């Protein structure tokens, strides 16, 4: 299991216990909630569906309370699970085939890929491809599920019990650096569900994960750590880094189900207020209700919060003990040469680059100092992001072409035999 898979498994384990550690529970309430959790079936980080035993849940809970989110990482030595990898271009084509026709079976997708010579016959297993499609939510049920169901109104029980996050494409403003051009201003907010108080909101000129994290960090510094963060399924809320941040904060991360935006009314109402410049009359202001509640606020020191929000990436150390990060070459300890490591860093401040391997921290990476310009290692070439194109592949047409090819071969063989008989006579 590589480092990314270990972190995905830790996020899965934290998701099981998030409701147990994000707020204070009495013993009876905790056991009832634990029995409720183990009564369900879950899809694991590897795409398999299984139930979690009470003993396993207790083990996860104990590990988290003793060592935090990092304690949920699977052991490097004890983990012997291996998965058969599918080339990215093949997997992208398989996903596109499934999205074109959700009713296509995995067996038919493999047959199309084999006929189109994307994979050699017999090399791609149904179980392997099926698992990868499920992990990415590319299933017939998910692709066709557009139904709605009844729902009830909801309000959190106290402040910081739940924060809802959202982004509004508010308006176009003159571009600060390009005269005569305009740029979209994005309003990123986190709103306290109990009081409707916006714990922090800020305009940004781009909708990216870094801006979301900046807004959340400022909200926590001002108002403490929430027990739950409730967001939609947008790309900026679905990164493994954001899951890891919530795990290290001890906050439960909840997503709305795809195609079911229920529970998002509070943000929509606030955004309507922004659009319409609504002025409240004869009502308690959200900030007043938030400040009058006596539920305790859990604060984090700024230096601990910085650690939580550090970005983490994997790098392969070359034989000279160097890595490339954001266009800069850094040196690490020489004994790590040839190893795969993890680096934790603030992308806006590269003065400190933490180096980790198998859960152990090594000396921080340092900018490379060239001893001889001729020995300067080449930087890694940026990899192009692959966008799955339209497949243009048709199962029936491929079968017809295959049949024609086989017919031509048979006719050629028959003609060859006839010519031999004529020559003998």
N, C-alpha and C positions, 0 to 999 in steps of 0.2 A: 504494500500500500504506500503510494507516494505521499508527499506532504500535503498536497491539495486534497487528496482523498481523506487523509487523517483529519484535516480541518472540517471537511464536510460532515464527517461522522461526529465530530465534537459538536457542530451546530445542530445535528439531528438529536444528539443526546440532551443538549441544553433545551431544545424545543420541548422535550418530554417533561422536564422538571421546571421549566420557566415559571409556570403558575405556582409552584411550590416555594421558590426562592425569591420571587420578586416582591413579596409582601409577607408580613408576619401573620402566622396562622397558629391557632391553638392545636394541641395534639389530636383532639378528636376531629377537627376540621381537616387537618393535614391527612390523616389516615383515610378519611372518606374521599378526599380528592385523589389520593394515590390509588385507591381501589377503582375509582372512576377512570383514571388514566390507563390502568392496565386492562380494563375491560374492552378496549378498542384495538383494532388492527392498524398497523402503521406501515407506510412505505419507507424503507430505510434509505440511507444515502447511496446504497448500491443498486437501488431499484427493486429490491425484494420486499414482499409484504410479509410481516410477521407480528406476533404479539410479544409484548414485553412482560416479563414476570415481575412480581412484586419485589423479589429479592434483587433483581437487576436494577429496578428503579431505585431501590434503597441504596444500592452501590453507587449509582450515578449521583444521587443526592449527597451522599457522604463525601464522595470525591470532590464535588463542586464546593461544598462548604469548607473543606479543608484546603483546597488548592485553587479555587476559582475555575474559570473557563478552561485554562490550560490543562487542568487535571482530568478533563473529559477526553483529551486526545488519546486515541488508542496507542498502546505500547508499540514502539518500533520493532523491538525484538520478538515480542509475543505474537504480533500480527503476521500471519503467513498467508493471508488471502491474496490471490492473484486474479486479475481480470484480463481477458483477451482484448487487446485494443483493436479498434476499427479505425482505419485511416480516415482523417478528417474529411477528405474529399468524398470518400465513399459514404460516410455517415451523413454528410450534408445532402448528397443526392438522394439517399434513402428518406431523409426527413422531407425533402421537397416532394418526392413521390407520394408520401403519406398525406401531406398537406393538400396536394392536388386532388386526391381521391381518398378521403378518410376511410372508406370501406375496404381499401386494399389490405389484404392480409400480409403478414410478415413474409410468409412463404412466397407470395406473388411478387413482393418487392425484391426479394433475393433472386427470383427467376428473371425479373427484368434486368437487374444489375448484371447477372451472369450472361444473358443474351446480348446485352449492350457492351460486353467485355470490360465492365468496370471492375469486376472481381473474377477470379478463376473459379470454375465450378467446384463446389464442395468446400471452399475455404471460409465462407461466411455462414456461421451457425444461426439457426432461428432463435435459440435462447439468448445468444449474445446480442443480436440486433434488437430483439424484443425488449431486453433489459435497458439498452441505451435509449430506445424510443420512450419507454415509460419514465426514465429518469428525467427526460426533457419535456415531459408532459405532452408528447406527440402521440396521443391515442385517439381512437375513434370517438370515445365518449367525450374527451376534452375538446376535440375539434368540432363536434356537433352540438355541444352543450350550450344552448343559448336561452334555456328556460329560466323563469322567475318563479319564486314561491312567496308565500305570505311571510311577513316579518313583523316584529313588534318594536315599539320605540324603546330606547335604551338610554340610561344615564349612569355614569360611573358613581360609585358610592362616596368618594371623597377626592380631594385635590391630589394630583399626581398619581391617581390610580390608573389613568389611561391618558396618554397624549396621542392625538391624531395628527398625522403629518400629511401635507398636500402641497402641490405647486400650481399656481395660476399663471397662465400666459396673459399678463395684465394689459400691456399696451406697448406700442412702439415709441421709442424716444430717439432723439438725434444721437448718432454714434459719437462717442467722446473723442475718438481718434481719426475718424474719417468724415470730414465736413461734407454735407450734402447727402449723407446716407443715414438710414435709421436702423436701429437694432431692437430686438424684443427684450422687454424687461420682465423677468420672471420673479414672481412673489413666492418665496418659500416660507411656509409657516408650520409651527407646531402649536396646537391648541389643546388646552386642558379640557377633557370631556366633561368633568364635573361642573366647572364654573364657566365654560366657554371663553376663558381667559387665554389670549394668545401669549404663551410663555416666551416665544420669540418669533418674529417675522422680519424678513429682510428681502430687499430686491437685489437680484443678480442679473448680469447680462448673459448668463448661460445656465442651462439646466444640466448640471453634472453632479456626480457623486460627491466631489470635493465641496461643492456649495451646500449640499444637503448636510454633510458632516459639520461644516462651519456653523450652520444655523442651529443644529442640534447641540453642538458643543456650547454655544453661547446661551442657549436655553437652559442647559444643565448648570452652567456656572451661575446663572441668575436665580434659578428656581429649584435646584436639586434634581435628583434622578427619578424618572418615572418608573412605575411598576410595569407598565406595558406601553409599547409603541405600536399604534395601529395605522397601517398604511395600505395603499393599493398595490397592484402588481407591476407598477412602472419599473423601467430598467434601473433607475437610480436606487430603488428600494430593494432590489432583488440580488444585489451583489453579495458574494460570500464575505467580503470585507465588512459590509454593514451588519450582516448576521453576527460576525465575530465581535464587532463593537457592542452590540446589544448583549451578547453573552458575557463579555467582560464587565459590562455595566451591571449585570444582574437584572436586566430588564427583559420582559417577554416580548418577542416580536411577533405580531399577528398581521396577516395579509387578508384583504378581502378576497373572496373567491372570484375567479375570472368570470366576467359577465354578470356579476352580482354586486353592484355598488351600494348595497344597503348599509346603513350606518355611517354614510359619508355626508349626511345632511348638515351637520354642524359646520363643516368646512365650506360647503356650498353656500350656506347662509352668510357666513363671514365674507366670502368672496362677493356675494351680492351686495353686502354692505359696502365693500370697497368700491364696487362698480357704481353704486347709487348714492354714495356719500350719505348713508342713513345716519340720522342723529337720534339716539335713543331718548325717549321721554317717559317719565314716571316709572323707570325701571332701575334695578340695581345694576351698576356697572360691573362687567365681568371681573375687572381688577379688584373691586371692593369685595365681591363674593369670594374670590380666590384668597385674599389676604385675611378675611375673617374666619376662614376654616382653620381648625386647630390640629388637623392631622399632621404628624411630624414630617418634616422635610429631610430627605437624605441627601447630604451634600458630599461632593468629592473634591479633594484638594486639586488645584490646577495642575500640579506636576503628575498626579495620578491620571487625570483626565487626558493629558497629553499622551501618556503611554497607551491608553485605551484606543485612541484614534490613530495610532501609527499604522501606516499602510504596510502590508507584508507581501513580499514577492519572492519567488524561488530563482536562484541563479546557479549556474554551473561554473565552478572555479577552474580557470585554465591552468596549464602546467606551470605558469609563472606566478601563480597565486593572485591573479587579478580577476575582477568581474567588471561588467559594464552596467551602469545604472543611470538612466535618464541622460544618456549621451556623455557620461563622464566615467573614466576608468578609476577604479578603487582597488587598493591592495588589502588583502586579508592575511591571516596567519598562514605561513608556508605549509604547515601540516594539513591544511584544508585543500591543497592543490588536487584537482581532479574530482573533488566531492561536490555534491549538490547541497546547497545551503539555503537558508531563508534570511532575508534582510528585512528589518523593520525600520521605517523612516518616515519623516514628515516630508512630503513632496515639495513643500514650500520652504523648507529649511534643511538642507543637506549637510549641515555641520556635524550631525551625529547620525551614523549609519550602524545600527545594531546588527550583529552577526549571530545567527542561531543555527544549530545542527542537532537534530534528534533531541530537541528540548533543552539543550545545553547552550548557554551564551558564551561566545568567544569575544576576543578583543574587537572593538569597533573598527569598521573598515576606514581606511584613510585614503585621501586622493593620492594617486600614484605620482611618485617623483621619478622622472626619467633619469637614469644613470647614463644611458647611451641612446640617443634618438633612434638609432637603427633597431633597437630591441623593443620599441614601443609596440604593444599588442594592438591588433586591429579591433575596432569596436564592432559589436554585433550589428549586422544589418537588420533594420526594422522589418518585421514580418508584416506582409499585407494582410489586412482583415478579409477573410473569405466570406463573401455573400453568396448564399446558395441560389444559383440561377434557376430559371424555368428548365425543367428536365427535357421537354420535347421528346420523351420516350413513350412509346405506346406498346403495350404488351402484345396485342394482337399483331401489329405490324412487324414486330421483332420475330414473332413465331412464324409469320408468313415468309419473311426473308430467310429464316433458318431452314424452313421446308424447301424453298426454292434452291438454296445452296446444296442441300442434301440430294434433291432431284437431279441437279446438274451433275453432281459427282456420280450418281448412279447411271445416268444416261451416258456419260463419258466412259465409264467402265464397260457398259454394254456394247458401245460402239467399238471399243478397243478389242473386245472378245470377238465381235463379228468380223472385224478386219483380219484377225488372226486366222479364223476359220476359212475365209476367202483365200488367203495366202496359201493355206495348206492344200486346198482343192486345186 
